[in-house]
């Protein structure tokens, strides 16, 4: 018993030296009016990230999303809806007419990009999208990938008054600290 206790006291500090701690530096819910502007505007909108001590190289933006976006084009509201991850391969539009990314998988999806220019599509609801922030003071942009000139009929949610299941987005800036 005494040997086990001594061995435990010697092994535990060695294992604890390499521990990585995850610290959430910022939690930010994007307001509904800003999301409505994003889905009704062609182009990118900057999301200002202000965690404590600023954005550092190696931070991770963890993005959670849910709800639906009505991307119009139907006789009634709520006919053409998709989640924030878009329609995937089921897009029936011409990919060359999409405004932010011509990738078919990005059609009618909420997209994010950072300073490096790489475009990320939202993950399915319940799973986070993890975007690495590669520089100090990195910035994050959000946009909705619809066809050029078709943004005016987009709305958050579905139903006649768009009250059912509106889009929501939460952004966390996570910092990994080696202890």
Backbone as JSON, one array per atom type, in Angstrom:
{
  "sequence": "XXXXXXXXXXXXXXXXXXXXXXXXXXXXXXXXXXXXXXXXXXXXXXXXXXXXXXXXXXXXXXXXXXXXXXXXXXXXXXXXXXXXXXXXXXXXXXXXXXXXXXXXXXXXXXXXXXXXXXXXXXXXXXXXXXXXXXXXXXXXXXXXXXXXXXXXXXXXXXXXXXXXXXXXXXXXXXXXXXX",
  "N": [[0.82, -1.19, 0.0], [1.93, 1.2, 0.79], [3.91, 1.51, -1.17], [2.35, 1.89, -3.45], [1.14, 4.34, -2.89], [3.36, 6.06, -2.81], [4.33, 5.74, -5.42], [2.15, 6.76, -6.8], [2.24, 9.46, -5.97], [4.57, 10.22, -7.28], [3.98, 9.85, -10.01], [1.66, 11.36, -10.66], [2.3, 14.22, -10.7], [3.88, 14.26, -13.06], [2.08, 13.61, -15.08], [0.36, 15.75, -14.9], [1.78, 17.89, -15.86], [1.58, 18.23, -18.64], [-0.94, 19.15, -19.21], [-3.62, 20.51, -21.04], [-5.62, 23.32, -20.98], [-8.85, 24.49, -21.65], [-10.12, 27.58, -22.31], [-12.83, 29.7, -22.33], [-12.95, 32.62, -23.94], [-14.76, 34.44, -24.93], [-18.25, 34.76, -25.37], [-20.7, 35.18, -27.7], [-23.79, 36.14, -28.84], [-25.25, 36.56, -31.93], [-27.22, 39.3, -32.76], [-30.73, 39.25, -33.7], [-31.62, 41.21, -35.55], [-29.25, 41.89, -36.88], [-28.64, 39.41, -38.04], [-30.83, 39.21, -39.79], [-30.19, 41.31, -41.5], [-27.86, 40.26, -42.61], [-28.76, 37.99, -44.09], [-30.3, 39.25, -45.97], [-28.64, 40.78, -47.49], [-26.25, 41.18, -50.04], [-23.05, 40.01, -49.94], [-20.33, 40.29, -47.54], [-20.42, 40.57, -43.95], [-18.87, 42.04, -41.23], [-18.13, 40.51, -38.13], [-17.55, 41.65, -35.03], [-15.09, 40.66, -32.87], [-14.32, 40.7, -29.54], [-12.66, 39.49, -27.31], [-11.35, 39.03, -23.93], [-8.15, 40.45, -23.53], [-7.89, 40.59, -26.29], [-8.0, 39.1, -29.64], [-6.02, 36.29, -30.15], [-3.25, 34.64, -31.77], [-3.86, 31.31, -32.57], [-6.21, 31.04, -31.19], [-9.58, 29.75, -31.22], [-12.51, 30.01, -33.06], [-15.55, 28.99, -32.17], [-18.5, 28.05, -33.55], [-21.89, 27.94, -33.14], [-25.08, 27.07, -34.42], [-28.54, 27.35, -35.44], [-32.02, 26.83, -36.35], [-33.93, 28.12, -39.16], [-33.68, 29.42, -42.54], [-35.58, 31.28, -44.74], [-35.32, 31.3, -48.05], [-36.79, 32.45, -50.05], [-38.46, 32.78, -53.29], [-40.73, 31.26, -53.65], [-44.32, 30.81, -53.99], [-45.64, 31.17, -51.6], [-44.71, 32.15, -48.26], [-42.19, 30.26, -46.58], [-41.89, 28.07, -48.23], [-39.44, 27.51, -49.55], [-37.06, 26.64, -47.63], [-34.15, 26.3, -45.58], [-31.68, 24.99, -43.35], [-29.02, 26.6, -41.42], [-26.78, 25.36, -42.47], [-27.25, 25.08, -45.12], [-28.36, 23.66, -48.26], [-26.79, 21.67, -49.17], [-25.9, 19.12, -51.42], [-28.29, 19.2, -52.72], [-28.97, 21.5, -54.02], [-30.65, 23.28, -56.46], [-30.01, 25.32, -58.08], [-28.1, 27.34, -60.39], [-24.72, 27.03, -59.96], [-22.82, 28.92, -60.67], [-24.11, 31.31, -60.4], [-24.27, 31.87, -57.73], [-23.44, 34.08, -55.08], [-21.36, 34.44, -53.02], [-19.77, 32.12, -52.82], [-18.92, 29.75, -55.22], [-19.15, 27.08, -54.88], [-21.14, 24.21, -54.93], [-22.02, 22.92, -52.61], [-22.1, 24.96, -50.81], [-24.37, 26.38, -51.34], [-27.11, 28.44, -50.55], [-26.39, 28.64, -47.86], [-25.22, 29.65, -44.61], [-22.29, 31.36, -44.36], [-18.89, 31.57, -43.19], [-15.87, 33.44, -42.91], [-12.35, 34.06, -42.44], [-9.41, 36.14, -41.98], [-7.61, 34.76, -43.58], [-9.01, 34.03, -45.81], [-10.27, 31.62, -46.3], [-13.27, 29.84, -46.77], [-15.92, 28.83, -44.69], [-18.59, 26.63, -44.12], [-21.6, 26.55, -42.21], [-22.0, 24.19, -39.56], [-24.1, 21.25, -39.1], [-27.1, 21.65, -37.05], [-26.53, 21.42, -33.56], [-23.93, 20.61, -33.66], [-20.72, 22.06, -33.45], [-19.08, 24.49, -35.56], [-15.69, 24.78, -36.07], [-13.43, 27.27, -36.33], [-10.18, 28.05, -36.94], [-8.29, 30.76, -35.69], [-5.81, 32.43, -37.11], [-4.02, 34.53, -36.8], [-2.82, 37.26, -34.73], [-5.31, 39.47, -33.59], [-7.2, 38.66, -35.44], [-9.96, 38.68, -37.77], [-13.49, 38.11, -38.3], [-15.9, 37.23, -40.69], [-19.3, 37.13, -41.83], [-21.74, 35.73, -44.0], [-24.49, 35.23, -46.31], [-25.08, 32.83, -48.72], [-26.6, 33.3, -51.45], [-28.32, 33.48, -54.64], [-27.16, 35.88, -57.03], [-28.65, 39.04, -56.86], [-31.03, 38.1, -55.69], [-31.61, 38.57, -53.03], [-33.53, 40.11, -51.7], [-35.9, 38.82, -50.94], [-35.38, 37.14, -48.79], [-35.67, 35.74, -45.48], [-35.62, 35.29, -41.88], [-36.5, 32.26, -40.36], [-39.7, 30.51, -40.75], [-43.04, 30.28, -42.1], [-46.11, 32.23, -42.3], [-45.67, 34.72, -41.08], [-43.06, 34.47, -40.52], [-42.43, 33.51, -38.03], [-41.79, 31.04, -37.01], [-39.27, 28.97, -35.85], [-36.79, 30.71, -36.08], [-33.56, 31.76, -37.38], [-30.55, 31.42, -35.48], [-27.39, 32.32, -34.03], [-24.48, 31.53, -32.26], [-21.35, 32.57, -31.13], [-18.31, 31.47, -29.92], [-15.2, 32.33, -28.58], [-12.48, 30.46, -28.12], [-9.75, 29.72, -26.11], [-6.79, 27.95, -25.91], [-4.89, 26.92, -23.27], [-1.77, 25.97, -22.16], [-0.93, 24.25, -19.39]],
  "CA": [[0.0, 0.0, 0.0], [2.82, 2.35, 0.87], [4.55, 1.65, -2.48], [1.36, 2.45, -4.37], [0.97, 5.76, -2.56], [4.58, 6.77, -3.23], [4.33, 5.71, -6.87], [1.11, 7.71, -7.22], [2.75, 10.81, -5.76], [5.6, 10.5, -8.28], [3.43, 9.82, -11.36], [0.64, 12.39, -10.85], [2.88, 15.49, -11.18], [4.35, 14.12, -14.43], [0.92, 13.64, -15.96], [-0.28, 17.06, -14.82], [2.6, 18.9, -16.53], [1.22, 18.41, -20.04], [-2.38, 19.38, -19.3], [-4.1, 21.66, -21.79], [-6.88, 23.83, -20.47], [-9.62, 25.26, -22.61], [-10.71, 28.74, -21.65], [-13.71, 30.45, -23.21], [-12.63, 34.03, -23.79], [-15.88, 35.26, -25.36], [-19.48, 34.16, -25.88], [-21.41, 36.28, -28.35], [-24.95, 35.8, -29.65], [-25.48, 37.57, -32.96], [-28.61, 39.78, -32.65], [-31.62, 38.88, -34.8], [-31.67, 42.22, -36.61], [-28.03, 41.76, -37.66], [-28.79, 38.22, -38.88], [-31.76, 39.56, -40.85], [-29.42, 42.11, -42.45], [-26.9, 39.37, -43.28], [-29.42, 37.14, -45.09], [-30.95, 40.09, -46.98], [-27.61, 41.62, -48.1], [-25.25, 40.46, -50.83], [-21.71, 40.36, -49.49], [-19.88, 39.87, -46.21], [-20.6, 41.48, -42.83], [-17.87, 41.71, -40.2], [-18.55, 40.28, -36.75], [-16.46, 42.15, -34.2], [-14.76, 39.78, -31.74], [-13.54, 41.42, -28.54], [-12.45, 38.75, -26.06], [-10.39, 39.66, -23.04], [-6.79, 40.49, -24.09], [-7.93, 40.58, -27.75], [-7.88, 37.82, -30.35], [-4.62, 35.86, -30.23], [-2.94, 33.55, -32.69], [-4.12, 30.01, -31.96], [-7.59, 30.97, -30.68], [-10.53, 29.04, -32.08], [-13.89, 30.51, -33.05], [-16.49, 27.87, -32.19], [-19.75, 28.66, -33.99], [-23.09, 27.1, -33.02], [-26.19, 27.71, -35.11], [-29.76, 26.57, -35.56], [-33.13, 27.53, -36.96], [-34.01, 28.02, -40.62], [-33.69, 30.63, -43.36], [-36.46, 31.21, -45.9], [-34.6, 31.99, -49.12], [-37.73, 32.99, -51.02], [-38.63, 32.13, -54.57], [-41.96, 30.49, -53.68], [-45.56, 31.59, -54.01], [-45.98, 31.46, -50.22], [-43.57, 32.08, -47.35], [-41.91, 28.97, -45.96], [-41.79, 26.99, -49.21], [-38.02, 27.23, -49.77], [-36.32, 26.89, -46.4], [-33.01, 25.43, -45.3], [-30.98, 25.34, -42.13], [-27.83, 27.43, -41.66], [-25.78, 24.61, -43.21], [-27.62, 25.11, -46.52], [-29.05, 22.5, -48.82], [-25.8, 20.67, -49.56], [-25.89, 18.72, -52.83], [-29.65, 19.29, -53.25], [-29.18, 22.83, -54.6], [-31.09, 23.18, -57.84], [-29.67, 26.59, -58.72], [-26.84, 27.36, -61.12], [-23.67, 27.35, -58.99], [-22.09, 30.11, -61.1], [-24.89, 32.49, -60.03], [-24.16, 32.11, -56.29], [-22.66, 35.31, -54.94], [-20.18, 34.42, -52.15], [-18.96, 30.94, -53.12], [-19.51, 29.0, -56.32], [-19.22, 25.67, -54.51], [-22.55, 23.8, -54.83], [-22.32, 22.57, -51.22], [-22.29, 26.21, -50.07], [-25.57, 27.05, -51.82], [-28.12, 28.8, -49.56], [-25.82, 28.36, -46.54], [-24.59, 30.72, -43.87], [-20.86, 31.13, -44.51], [-17.96, 32.36, -42.38], [-14.49, 33.46, -43.38], [-11.42, 34.83, -41.63], [-8.43, 36.9, -42.75], [-6.91, 33.91, -44.55], [-9.86, 33.92, -46.99], [-10.9, 30.31, -46.42], [-14.7, 29.93, -46.48], [-16.44, 27.71, -43.9], [-20.04, 26.52, -44.07], [-22.1, 26.18, -40.88], [-22.18, 22.77, -39.27], [-25.5, 20.95, -38.78], [-27.47, 22.03, -35.69], [-26.06, 20.52, -32.51], [-22.49, 20.41, -33.82], [-20.09, 23.36, -33.69], [-18.08, 24.73, -36.58], [-14.51, 25.32, -35.4], [-12.62, 28.03, -37.27], [-8.96, 28.53, -36.29], [-7.9, 32.16, -35.9], [-4.39, 32.18, -37.36], [-3.18, 35.7, -36.53], [-3.26, 38.15, -33.66], [-6.27, 40.45, -34.08], [-7.93, 38.1, -36.58], [-11.33, 39.14, -37.91], [-14.42, 37.09, -38.76], [-16.99, 37.75, -41.5], [-20.43, 36.23, -42.02], [-22.52, 36.06, -45.19], [-25.44, 34.23, -46.76], [-24.75, 32.53, -50.11], [-27.78, 33.19, -52.29], [-28.05, 33.88, -56.01], [-26.99, 37.31, -57.21], [-29.88, 39.77, -57.11], [-32.2, 37.43, -55.11], [-31.53, 38.7, -51.59], [-34.6, 40.91, -51.11], [-37.0, 38.0, -50.42], [-34.91, 36.25, -47.73], [-36.11, 36.05, -44.11], [-35.29, 34.31, -40.84], [-37.66, 31.47, -39.94], [-40.68, 30.13, -41.77], [-44.42, 30.6, -41.75], [-46.6, 33.45, -42.95], [-45.04, 35.88, -40.46], [-41.67, 34.05, -40.24], [-42.29, 33.39, -36.58], [-41.44, 29.67, -36.64], [-37.88, 28.5, -35.91], [-35.88, 31.67, -36.71], [-32.13, 31.51, -37.33], [-29.77, 31.97, -34.36], [-25.96, 32.0, -34.12], [-23.65, 31.84, -31.07], [-19.92, 32.45, -31.41], [-17.43, 31.41, -28.75], [-13.76, 32.36, -28.84], [-11.89, 29.52, -27.17], [-8.31, 29.84, -26.01], [-6.16, 26.78, -25.32], [-3.79, 27.31, -22.4], [-1.01, 24.82, -21.69], [-0.62, 24.47, -17.97]],
  "C": [[0.87, 1.26, 0.0], [3.52, 2.58, -0.47], [3.6, 2.29, -3.5], [1.19, 3.94, -4.13], [2.18, 6.57, -3.03], [4.65, 6.84, -4.76], [3.29, 6.7, -7.43], [1.57, 9.15, -7.07], [3.82, 11.19, -6.78], [5.02, 10.62, -9.69], [2.45, 10.96, -11.62], [1.24, 13.72, -11.29], [3.39, 15.4, -12.62], [3.19, 14.21, -15.42], [0.29, 15.03, -15.99], [0.52, 18.14, -15.57], [2.12, 19.2, -17.95], [-0.27, 18.7, -20.23], [-2.67, 20.64, -20.12], [-5.45, 22.06, -21.24], [-7.56, 24.66, -21.55], [-10.33, 26.37, -21.86], [-11.58, 29.49, -22.66], [-13.5, 31.93, -22.94], [-13.8, 34.94, -24.13], [-17.03, 34.37, -25.75], [-20.33, 35.29, -26.42], [-22.57, 35.7, -29.17], [-25.16, 36.91, -30.66], [-26.94, 38.0, -32.89], [-29.43, 39.44, -33.91], [-31.66, 39.93, -35.91], [-30.41, 42.2, -37.47], [-28.09, 40.52, -38.56], [-29.76, 38.47, -40.03], [-31.05, 40.39, -41.92], [-28.48, 41.23, -43.26], [-27.59, 38.56, -44.38], [-30.11, 37.96, -46.18], [-29.95, 40.98, -47.72], [-26.62, 40.75, -48.86], [-23.87, 40.92, -50.38], [-21.46, 39.89, -48.06], [-20.14, 40.96, -45.2], [-19.62, 41.08, -41.74], [-18.54, 41.54, -38.85], [-17.36, 40.67, -35.88], [-16.28, 41.21, -33.0], [-13.86, 40.55, -30.79], [-13.42, 40.59, -27.27], [-11.46, 39.48, -25.17], [-8.98, 39.46, -23.62], [-6.77, 40.38, -25.61], [-7.85, 39.18, -28.34], [-6.4, 37.5, -30.51], [-4.45, 34.76, -31.27], [-3.15, 32.23, -31.96], [-5.5, 29.91, -31.32], [-8.47, 30.25, -31.69], [-11.89, 29.7, -31.93], [-14.79, 29.29, -33.2], [-17.88, 28.45, -32.43], [-20.87, 27.64, -33.93], [-24.22, 27.81, -33.74], [-27.38, 26.77, -35.18], [-30.86, 27.42, -36.17], [-33.11, 27.35, -38.47], [-34.01, 29.41, -41.26], [-34.63, 30.37, -44.53], [-35.79, 32.0, -47.01], [-35.48, 32.33, -50.3], [-37.87, 32.16, -52.28], [-39.89, 31.29, -54.67], [-43.18, 31.4, -53.72], [-46.0, 31.99, -52.6], [-44.71, 31.43, -49.37], [-43.41, 30.67, -46.79], [-41.82, 27.82, -46.93], [-40.34, 26.56, -49.4], [-37.23, 27.59, -48.52], [-35.18, 25.89, -46.29], [-32.4, 25.88, -43.98], [-29.75, 26.18, -42.44], [-26.75, 26.71, -42.44], [-26.1, 24.54, -44.69], [-28.3, 23.83, -46.96], [-28.08, 21.42, -49.28], [-25.84, 20.39, -51.05], [-27.26, 18.85, -53.48], [-29.95, 20.64, -53.9], [-29.53, 22.67, -56.07], [-30.82, 24.47, -58.61], [-28.34, 26.44, -59.47], [-25.75, 27.85, -60.17], [-22.9, 28.61, -59.39], [-22.82, 31.4, -60.74], [-24.83, 32.79, -58.53], [-23.16, 33.24, -56.04], [-21.38, 35.18, -54.12], [-19.23, 33.27, -52.45], [-19.65, 30.15, -54.21], [-19.52, 27.5, -56.07], [-20.7, 25.29, -54.3], [-22.93, 23.47, -53.4], [-22.56, 23.81, -50.36], [-23.56, 26.95, -50.46], [-26.6, 27.23, -50.71], [-27.67, 28.47, -48.14], [-25.29, 29.64, -45.92], [-23.1, 30.42, -43.86], [-20.06, 32.05, -43.6], [-16.6, 32.34, -43.04], [-13.66, 34.33, -42.45], [-10.45, 35.55, -42.55], [-7.72, 36.06, -43.8], [-7.74, 33.66, -45.81], [-10.53, 32.57, -47.18], [-12.36, 30.41, -45.96], [-15.15, 28.66, -45.79], [-17.96, 27.77, -43.9], [-20.45, 26.1, -42.67], [-22.21, 24.66, -40.76], [-23.67, 22.51, -39.01], [-25.84, 21.35, -37.34], [-27.05, 20.97, -34.67], [-24.58, 20.22, -32.58], [-21.84, 21.77, -34.09], [-19.17, 23.34, -34.91], [-16.89, 25.35, -35.86], [-13.61, 25.95, -36.46], [-11.37, 28.5, -36.53], [-8.66, 29.98, -36.67], [-6.38, 32.18, -35.95], [-3.47, 33.36, -37.08], [-3.69, 36.45, -35.31], [-4.19, 39.2, -34.27], [-7.07, 39.96, -35.28], [-9.38, 38.58, -36.57], [-12.18, 38.02, -38.51], [-15.55, 37.77, -39.53], [-18.05, 36.68, -41.67], [-21.19, 36.7, -43.27], [-23.46, 34.93, -45.54], [-25.26, 34.06, -48.26], [-26.01, 32.25, -50.91], [-27.39, 33.58, -53.72], [-27.96, 35.4, -56.1], [-28.33, 37.95, -57.56], [-31.13, 39.17, -56.48], [-32.26, 37.58, -53.59], [-32.75, 39.36, -50.95], [-35.73, 40.08, -50.52], [-36.57, 36.99, -49.36], [-35.4, 36.72, -46.36], [-35.61, 34.97, -43.17], [-36.56, 33.57, -40.47], [-38.57, 31.11, -41.09], [-42.07, 30.41, -41.26], [-44.83, 31.9, -42.39], [-45.97, 34.72, -42.36], [-43.6, 35.58, -40.05], [-41.4, 33.89, -38.76], [-41.8, 32.02, -36.14], [-39.97, 29.4, -36.88], [-36.93, 29.49, -36.59], [-34.41, 31.29, -36.5], [-31.52, 32.12, -36.07], [-28.33, 31.51, -34.52], [-25.28, 32.43, -32.82], [-22.2, 31.6, -31.43], [-19.17, 32.46, -30.1], [-15.99, 31.51, -29.23], [-13.12, 31.55, -27.72], [-10.38, 29.64, -27.26], [-7.75, 28.61, -25.3], [-4.93, 27.25, -24.54], [-3.07, 26.04, -21.94], [-0.55, 25.13, -20.28], [0.57, 23.65, -17.55]]
}
